[in-house]
Amino acid sequence: MPCPGAGIEVRRVDATGYGPGAVLVTVTGDGRHDAAILSRAPHHAFDDGVPVVVVDLGAAGRCDPAALEVLACARDRARSAGIGLHLLDRGQPVIGHQLAAAGLI
């Protein structure tokens, strides 16, 4: 169950370095995020054929194990499909540590 104040926003962006049609998934809040919602965001983007998915975790306080597993599955699918998947911690040390410990960065 997600915590109050946790959120996941998905939008298409034309960002320098990512190209047109990239999808930005922004995760906010401290605590558990609904893994099903987090999973749907990149997988819908992959199904739509976007070239790059960026998951911005810089405003999240931490990732629970279910969220890390979702990100690992998304990474594996992106690799097999030749889609770019970028996980950003924006210098947030807890997130950076969790992503590194899970082998995601």
N, C-alpha and C positions, 0 to 999 in steps of 0.2 A: 504494500500500500504506500502511495507517495506521501511525503510529508507536506504540511501546509507551507506554501511559499515556493515549493519546487515546481519547475515548469520546463517544458520543452517546446521550442518554437522552430518551425521549419519554414524556410523561404528560399526562393531562387535568387541568385545574385550574379552579377557580372563583375567579378572582382579581379583586379590586377593580379596576375600570377596564377589564377585559377581558370580563367577563360569564361566565355558566355555559357550560361546554362548550368553553372555550378549550383549545388544546393548547400546551404548553410543550416546546420542544426545547432541551435543554441540551447544549452542546458543550464538552468539556474536553480539556486536554492541549495540548502544544506541538508543532506540526508538521502533517504531512499527515493529513487525515481521509479516510476512504473516501467518495468522492463519491457512489457509488451508495447507500450507507446514508444519507448526509446528504440526498440527493435524495428518497428514499422517505419520510422522516419528514413533511415538509410536504405532499407530494403525496397521501399516504394520508389526512392530515387534511382536505385539500381535498375528496377523494373522499367522505369521511364527512360533508361538509357543515358542518364546524365554522365558527363565525363569525369566529374570530380564531386565528392561529398566531403565537406568540412564539418567536423563535430567540434564545436567550441565549448570546452568544459571550464573555461577560465572563471566563470561566475558560479560554478558549483562548488560547494564546500568540500565534498568528497563523493566518491562513487562506491556504492555497495557492491558486493560480489556478483549479484545478478546483472547489474549494469556493466561491470567489467566483462562478464561472459558474453553479453549482447555485443559489446564492442569487439571482442575477439572473433565472434561469428561474422560480424560485418566486415572485419579486416580480411578474414579468409575468403569470403564471397567476393569482395572487391578485387583481391589479388587474382582469383581464378578467372574473373571477368575482365581483367585489365582496366579496372576503374580506379581512379585515384581516391584514396581515403586518407584524410589528414585529421589527426586528433590533436587539438590545441589545448595546452594547459595555461597559456598566457602568463607563465611565471608563477602560477599558483602551486606552492611547494607540495601540499598534500596530494593534489591531483597528479602532479608530475611523478611523485613517488609511487602512487598507486598504479599509474599507467606503466611505469618502468618495472615495478615488481611483477606485474602481470605479463610482461614481455610485449607490451603494446607500443612502446616507444624506445 
